[in-house]
Amino acid sequence: MFPQFTLPCNPEEFKERVLAFTGSFEQAVFLDSNKGASTDIPETGTRYRYIAAADVVTYSHSDQHTLAELQEFLEQARQNGEWVFGSFTYDLKNNLEKLNSSNPDHNGFPLFHFFSAKHVIIAIENEITVIDHRDPKDLWNDILSRPALSNGEEIAVPPSISYILNRDAYLRKAEKLLQHIHRGDIYEINYCHEVQVNAEGIDPVSVFRKINSISPNPFSCYYRNNQRHLICASPERFLAKRDNRLISQPIKGTAARGKNADEDAQNKALLASSDKERSENIMIVDLVRNDLSKVAEKGSVHVKELCGVYTFPKVHQLISTVCCIVKQDVNFLDIIRALFPMGSMTGAPKISAMKLIEEHENFRRSLYSGTVGYINPEGDFDFNVVIRSILFQQNSGLATVAAGSAITAASDPESEYLETLVKLRPQLEALGIDAGSLISEISRKHAV
């Protein structure tokens, strides 16, 4: 275990400097719960304000290692008392099931990438713990000596949309998927589309800072793997482990925030009472219960909360909480094999839905619909669902932003398309694009 020291303080006073320090490394992650600025998910909310990790001691990477070797790496890190950080892309599904992906990948994130870090900063309610492979006090002094983040320099060529799936193309795809639902091939499918943005010259850390101010969410993160960057404002937990307890909190069911208090309350009430939105959520809850049962002690799977309504800065959401007691002989990758990809981003039945996703979407999801998180030295972990995110490839200057919605038998394709535009808006605004005008223009075309 590396040396560490703890400093009593208000962690928010140092957040900007810690983020700036983290973003200066080619392998880094900054996990931000946005406590105080966002909705805390009750009962299972993280106790951390933020966790930062930078630079690599050792790592396991899909370009060089198998999943079995990843498990060996994780076990060695646990024995060494190390924190581990990492990601799985959505396309790991091809290694877990008899599936494939042939759509273009615009981002190049590896199937998995996990690392133990030389520098770890853990902020809780009123203190910061610094863990470092050398002297943690020297690390902290280094962080304090750095200048605060600037607002970013003016970009010579502002970001601009180079591709967005038009309304008619979306509707054709959605209608085909509805035919599969009516035939009984699937019950629900999460159909997504990708927006491509020319964003050469942006500063990814500054964009993360901006999206965190626009849409502060409890599972936000900045994640860097060399020239690949994830800028994420996720509201959703994929999976957490607390001692012998697993917790999954799928989100299904979305309503936009209102323009005033009355409209906002009405939108929230309509979401809570919507048979369509609740049925979307309940279908995925059933899927999660089934997935958890593969690694759970018999009879321990239960729904802690069904279709709770939670308000975030930009949307209202239906969130359910499903828990279980994990079997003693189950390791981390056993759990991933049982539950990944998360049901909220696939549909039901899961494998049939994933096959249709591959057939009808025109891009490889990569880290979108994947997960990023941490595993602590005791073996507890917390991983998000990578949604409401920007994937940025620094070499090419291409940023991609994807969004989707759950299509069921009760879906209206036009409404589903508009829902995806609502979900895209914060990410496009963080990139400096006038998303409001874009959405208004598309909405007017729908009304014609």
C-alpha positions in Angstrom: 0.0 0.0 0.0 1.3 3.4 -0.9 1.9 6.2 1.7 -1.0 8.5 2.3 -2.0 11.5 4.4 -5.4 13.1 5.2 -6.0 16.8 5.3 -9.1 18.2 7.0 -10.6 20.8 4.7 -13.5 21.7 2.4 -12.8 19.6 -0.7 -14.7 21.9 -3.0 -12.0 24.6 -2.5 -9.4 22.3 -4.2 -11.6 20.6 -6.8 -10.5 22.8 -9.7 -6.8 22.4 -9.0 -7.1 18.6 -8.5 -9.0 18.4 -11.9 -6.3 20.5 -13.6 -3.6 18.2 -12.2 -5.4 15.0 -13.2 -6.0 16.2 -16.8 -2.3 16.8 -17.3 -1.6 13.0 -17.4 -2.1 10.7 -20.4 -3.8 8.1 -18.2 -6.2 9.7 -15.8 -9.7 9.6 -14.3 -11.7 12.2 -12.3 -15.0 10.7 -10.8 -17.3 13.5 -9.6 -20.5 12.9 -7.6 -21.4 16.6 -7.7 -22.6 16.4 -4.1 -24.7 19.5 -3.3 -25.2 20.4 -7.0 -27.0 17.4 -8.2 -29.6 14.8 -7.0 -28.1 12.3 -4.6 -29.4 8.8 -5.2 -30.7 7.8 -1.8 -29.6 4.9 0.4 -26.8 3.9 -2.0 -25.3 7.2 -2.9 -21.5 7.4 -2.9 -19.8 8.9 0.2 -17.2 10.5 -2.0 -17.3 14.0 -3.4 -14.8 13.2 -6.0 -11.9 10.7 -6.6 -9.0 11.5 -8.9 -6.3 9.2 -10.2 -3.4 9.9 -12.5 -0.4 8.2 -14.0 0.2 4.4 -14.1 1.9 2.0 -11.8 0.6 -1.1 -13.6 -2.2 -1.7 -16.0 -4.2 -4.3 -17.9 -5.3 -3.4 -21.4 -7.3 -5.4 -24.0 -4.7 -4.8 -26.7 -2.3 -6.9 -24.6 -4.3 -9.0 -22.1 -7.2 -11.3 -21.9 -10.1 -11.1 -19.4 -8.5 -13.9 -17.4 -5.3 -11.8 -17.2 -7.3 -8.8 -16.2 -8.7 -10.8 -13.2 -5.2 -11.7 -12.2 -4.2 -8.1 -12.4 -7.1 -7.1 -10.2 -6.3 -9.8 -7.6 -2.7 -8.7 -7.5 -3.7 -5.0 -7.0 -6.0 -6.1 -4.2 -3.2 -7.9 -2.5 -1.0 -4.8 -2.8 -3.7 -2.6 -1.3 -4.0 -0.5 -4.5 -6.9 1.4 -5.9 -7.8 0.4 -9.4 -9.6 2.5 -12.0 -10.9 1.6 -15.5 -13.4 1.1 -18.2 -15.3 -1.5 -20.3 -16.7 -0.4 -23.7 -20.1 -1.6 -24.9 -18.4 -3.8 -27.4 -17.1 -6.1 -24.7 -20.4 -7.8 -25.4 -18.7 -9.6 -28.3 -16.3 -11.3 -25.9 -19.1 -12.2 -23.5 -21.7 -13.5 -26.0 -21.7 -14.8 -29.5 -22.0 -11.4 -31.0 -20.1 -9.1 -33.4 -19.7 -5.5 -34.4 -19.0 -4.3 -37.9 -20.2 -0.7 -37.7 -17.5 2.0 -37.9 -15.8 2.9 -34.6 -15.0 6.7 -34.5 -13.3 6.7 -31.1 -10.9 3.7 -30.7 -11.3 3.1 -27.0 -10.0 -0.4 -26.0 -12.5 -3.1 -24.9 -11.2 -2.7 -21.4 -8.5 -0.7 -19.7 -7.7 -0.8 -16.0 -4.8 0.7 -14.1 -3.5 1.3 -10.6 -2.4 4.8 -10.2 0.7 6.6 -8.9 -1.4 9.5 -7.6 -4.8 9.1 -6.0 -6.8 11.9 -4.4 -10.0 11.0 -2.5 -12.4 13.7 -1.3 -15.2 13.0 1.2 -17.4 15.4 3.1 -14.8 17.4 5.0 -11.4 16.0 4.2 -9.1 14.9 1.4 -6.9 11.8 1.5 -3.8 11.8 -0.8 -2.2 8.5 -1.8 1.1 8.6 -3.7 3.8 6.1 -4.7 6.4 8.4 -3.2 5.6 11.3 -0.7 1.9 12.3 -0.7 2.7 15.6 0.9 5.0 16.5 -2.0 2.1 15.5 -4.4 -0.3 17.8 -2.5 2.2 20.7 -2.6 2.5 20.1 -6.4 -1.2 20.3 -6.8 -1.5 23.5 -4.8 1.3 25.2 -6.8 -0.6 24.8 -10.1 -2.7 27.6 -11.5 -6.4 27.3 -11.3 -8.2 26.3 -14.5 -8.8 29.0 -16.9 -12.0 29.5 -18.9 -10.2 28.2 -22.0 -8.8 30.2 -24.9 -10.8 31.2 -27.9 -10.8 28.3 -30.5 -9.8 29.4 -34.0 -12.4 27.2 -35.6 -15.5 26.7 -33.3 -16.9 23.2 -33.1 -19.6 22.4 -35.7 -21.9 19.4 -36.3 -20.7 17.4 -39.3 -23.4 14.7 -39.0 -26.7 14.1 -37.3 -29.3 11.5 -38.1 -32.2 13.3 -39.6 -35.8 12.8 -38.5 -37.0 10.7 -41.4 -34.1 8.3 -41.2 -34.7 7.9 -37.4 -38.4 7.3 -38.0 -37.8 4.6 -40.6 -35.4 2.7 -38.2 -37.8 3.1 -35.3 -40.7 1.7 -37.3 -38.7 -1.3 -38.3 -37.9 -1.9 -34.7 -41.5 -1.6 -33.8 -42.3 -4.3 -36.3 -39.9 -6.6 -34.4 -41.7 -5.7 -31.2 -45.1 -6.5 -32.6 -43.8 -9.8 -33.9 -42.6 -10.7 -30.4 -38.9 -10.8 -31.3 -38.2 -8.3 -28.5 -40.2 -6.4 -25.9 -38.0 -3.3 -25.6 -34.9 -1.9 -27.3 -32.6 1.0 -26.6 -32.1 2.6 -30.0 -29.4 5.2 -30.2 -27.9 7.6 -32.8 -24.6 9.4 -32.9 -23.9 13.1 -33.6 -20.4 13.8 -35.0 -18.8 17.2 -34.3 -15.6 18.8 -35.7 -14.0 19.9 -32.4 -10.3 20.3 -33.2 -8.6 22.5 -30.7 -11.0 22.1 -27.8 -9.5 21.5 -24.3 -11.2 18.4 -22.9 -10.8 19.3 -19.3 -12.4 22.7 -19.9 -15.3 21.1 -21.7 -15.7 18.7 -18.7 -15.7 21.6 -16.4 -18.4 23.3 -18.6 -20.7 20.3 -18.8 -20.4 19.9 -15.1 -21.7 23.4 -14.6 -24.5 22.9 -17.2 -25.6 19.5 -16.0 -24.0 18.4 -12.7 -24.9 14.7 -12.3 -23.9 12.1 -9.6 -21.9 9.8 -11.9 -20.0 12.4 -13.9 -16.4 11.7 -14.9 -13.5 12.8 -17.0 -11.5 9.9 -18.3 -8.4 10.0 -20.4 -6.6 7.2 -22.2 -3.7 8.8 -24.2 -5.4 10.8 -27.0 -8.9 9.5 -26.2 -11.0 11.4 -23.8 -14.4 10.8 -22.2 -16.3 13.8 -21.0 -19.3 12.4 -19.1 -22.3 13.8 -17.2 -24.0 10.6 -16.4 -26.9 10.4 -13.9 -26.9 6.6 -13.8 -25.2 3.9 -11.8 -24.5 0.6 -13.5 -23.4 -1.4 -10.5 -21.9 -0.9 -7.1 -20.6 -3.4 -4.4 -20.8 -2.6 -0.8 -19.3 -5.4 1.3 -21.3 -8.4 0.2 -24.1 -6.4 -1.4 -24.6 -5.6 -5.1 -26.7 -2.6 -6.1 -27.9 -1.7 -9.6 -30.0 1.4 -10.4 -31.3 1.4 -13.9 -32.8 4.5 -15.4 -35.7 4.2 -17.8 -38.3 6.9 -18.2 -37.4 10.6 -19.0 -39.2 13.9 -19.0 -37.8 17.3 -19.8 -37.7 20.0 -17.1 -40.4 22.6 -17.4 -39.9 26.3 -18.4 -41.4 27.4 -15.0 -42.3 25.8 -11.7 -45.8 24.8 -12.7 -44.8 23.2 -16.0 -41.9 21.4 -14.2 -44.3 20.0 -11.6 -46.7 18.9 -14.3 -43.9 17.2 -16.3 -42.8 15.4 -13.2 -46.3 14.2 -12.3 -46.9 13.0 -15.9 -43.7 11.0 -15.8 -44.7 9.4 -12.5 -48.1 8.3 -13.8 -47.1 7.3 -17.3 -47.9 3.7 -18.0 -45.5 3.7 -21.0 -42.5 5.1 -19.0 -43.2 2.8 -16.0 -43.5 -0.2 -18.3 -40.1 0.6 -19.8 -38.5 0.7 -16.4 -40.2 -2.4 -15.1 -39.1 -4.5 -18.1 -35.4 -3.5 -17.4 -35.9 -4.2 -13.7 -37.0 -7.7 -14.5 -33.9 -8.1 -16.7 -31.6 -6.8 -14.0 -33.2 -9.1 -11.4 -32.5 -12.1 -13.7 -28.9 -11.0 -14.3 -28.2 -10.5 -10.6 -29.6 -13.9 -9.8 -26.7 -15.5 -11.7 -24.3 -14.3 -9.0 -26.6 -13.8 -6.0 -27.2 -15.9 -2.9 -30.4 -17.7 -3.4 -33.5 -15.7 -2.6 -31.5 -12.5 -1.9 -32.5 -10.5 -5.1 -35.0 -7.8 -4.3 -36.3 -4.5 -5.6 -35.5 -1.8 -3.0 -37.4 0.9 -5.0 -39.4 0.7 -8.1 -39.8 3.7 -10.5 -38.7 6.4 -8.1 -39.0 9.9 -9.6 -35.8 11.9 -9.4 -35.1 15.4 -10.6 -31.8 16.4 -12.3 -30.7 19.8 -13.6 -32.0 19.0 -17.2 -34.5 16.1 -16.8 -36.7 14.1 -14.5 -36.0 10.4 -14.5 -37.5 7.2 -13.3 -34.9 5.2 -11.3 -35.3 1.8 -9.7 -32.9 0.1 -7.2 -32.3 -3.6 -7.4 -30.1 -5.3 -4.8 -28.7 -8.7 -3.8 -26.2 -10.5 -1.6 -23.4 -11.8 -3.8 -22.1 -15.3 -3.5 -18.8 -15.7 -1.7 -17.0 -17.5 -4.5 -17.8 -14.9 -7.2 -15.1 -12.5 -8.4 -15.4 -9.1 -10.1 -15.3 -10.5 -13.7 -18.0 -13.1 -12.8 -20.2 -10.2 -11.9 -19.4 -8.3 -15.1 -20.0 -11.4 -17.2 -23.5 -11.8 -15.6 -24.6 -8.1 -15.9 -22.7 -6.4 -18.8 -23.9 -4.6 -20.9 -26.4 -3.0 -18.6 -30.0 -3.7 -19.5 -31.0 0.0 -19.6 -28.8 0.4 -22.7 -29.8 -2.8 -24.5 -33.4 -3.9 -24.0 -35.2 -7.2 -23.4 -34.5 -10.0 -24.1 -30.9 -8.7 -24.0 -29.1 -10.7 -26.6 -31.9 -10.3 -29.2 -32.0 -6.6 -28.5 -28.2 -6.3 -29.0 -28.3 -8.1 -32.3 -31.0 -5.7 -33.6 -29.0 -2.7 -32.2 -26.0 -3.8 -34.3 -28.2 -4.2 -37.3 -30.1 -0.9 -37.1 -27.6 1.6 -35.6 -24.9 2.9 -38.0 -22.0 3.4 -35.5 -20.1 1.3 -33.0 -21.0 2.6 -29.5 -17.4 2.1 -28.1 -17.3 3.6 -24.6 -20.8 5.1 -25.0 -23.1 2.6 -23.2 -20.0 1.2 -21.5 -18.8 2.0 -18.0 -16.1 3.7 -16.0 -15.4 3.4 -12.3 -13.2 2.3 -9.4 -12.4 -0.7 -7.3 -11.0 0.0 -3.8 -8.5 -2.1 -1.9 -11.3 -3.8 0.0 -12.9 -5.0 -3.2 -15.9 -2.6 -3.1 -16.5 -0.9 -6.4 -18.8 1.6 -8.2 -19.3 1.9 -12.0 -21.5 4.3 -13.9 -23.4 4.0 -17.2 -21.6 6.1 -19.9 -24.4 8.2 -21.2 -24.9 12.0 -21.6 -21.3 12.0 -22.7 -18.8 13.3 -25.3 -16.1 11.0 -26.7 -13.2 13.0 -28.1 -10.4 11.7 -30.2 -7.7 14.3 -29.9 -5.6 13.2 -32.9 -8.5 13.6 -35.4 -10.3 16.4 -33.6 -13.6 14.4 -33.8 -16.1 14.5 -31.0 -19.1 12.2 -30.9 -22.2 12.5 -28.9 -24.8 9.8 -28.8 -28.3 9.5 -27.3 -31.1 7.0 -27.3 -34.4 6.1 -26.0 -36.3 2.9 -25.1 -38.7 1.8 -27.9 -41.6 -0.3 -26.8 -45.0 -1.3 -28.3 -46.4 2.0 -26.9 -43.7 4.2 -28.4 -44.4 7.1 -30.8 -41.3 7.4 -33.0 -41.5 11.2 -33.3 -41.6 11.6 -29.5 -38.7 9.2 -29.1 -36.6 11.3 -31.6 -37.4 14.5 -29.7 -36.4 12.8 -26.4 -33.0 12.0 -27.9 -32.5 15.7 -28.8 -33.3 16.7 -25.2 -30.6 14.3 -24.0 -28.1 15.6 -26.6 -28.5 19.3 -25.7 -26.2 19.6 -22.6 -23.3 17.9 -24.4 -23.6 20.0 -27.5 -23.9 23.2 -25.5 -20.7 22.2 -23.6 -19.0 22.0 -27.0 -20.1 25.5 -27.8 -22.9 24.5 -30.2 -26.3 26.3 -30.2 -28.3 23.2 -29.4 -31.4 25.2 -28.5 -31.7 26.6 -32.0 -31.1 23.2 -33.6 -33.7 21.5 -31.4 -36.2 24.3 -32.1 -35.7 24.0 -35.8 -36.2 20.2 -35.8 -39.3 20.6 -33.5 -40.9 23.1 -35.9 -40.4 20.6 -38.8 -42.2 18.0 -36.7 -45.1 20.3 -36.1 -45.6 21.0 -39.8 
